[in-house]
Amino acid sequence: MINIELKIYPDELLRKVSQEVKNIDQKLSNIYDQMRILMDKEKGIGLAAPQIGINERFFISKDFSDDSDKAIIFINPEIIEAEDIVESKEGCLSIPGYYDYIKRNNKILVSYFDLSGKSKKKEFLDMQSIVFQHELDHLDGILFPDRLPKIRKDIFFKKIDKEFKK
């Protein structure tokens, strides 16, 4: 069993651009299982590989299409099309206790691979769209406060830097 641990800001791994996943194998499946356990334990709705110290392009998110506790894995994900801007409150397991309102696309068309290596294309709306974009940002070393307007972003980072860099 793989032991994974949540990386907390200002861990430098959260700022790295992730590398493409080359092999979809049993090891990745085991990591997915551990990520689901950690995400549930932390009461999260998404978790990206960089948040557990893995520099690869994949993340998981709650499946908002039904009421189950299922999680979807997105391997080498991309946004193909995006439209309709909404503002919603976001937080992050790697910046515990902090939230702010972020503008994102409410409707996106995405492509990714699943654990069987099958290429998928799906349209996501509302919360599934927002979580997808939030987690995709992690793969590019972007944290949700980076999406704030400059003044709010500066205030936000000053506040969290004061607490987390003690």
Secondary structure, DSSP 8 states (H G I E B T S, - for coil): --------TT-GGGGS--B-----SHHHHHHHHHHHHHHHHTT-SEEEGGGGT--BSEEEEE-TTSSS--EEEEEEEEEEEEEEEEEEEEE-TTSTT-EEEEEEEEEEEEEEE-TT--EEEEEEEHHHHHHHHHHHHHHTT--GGGGS-HHHHHHHHHHHHHHHT-
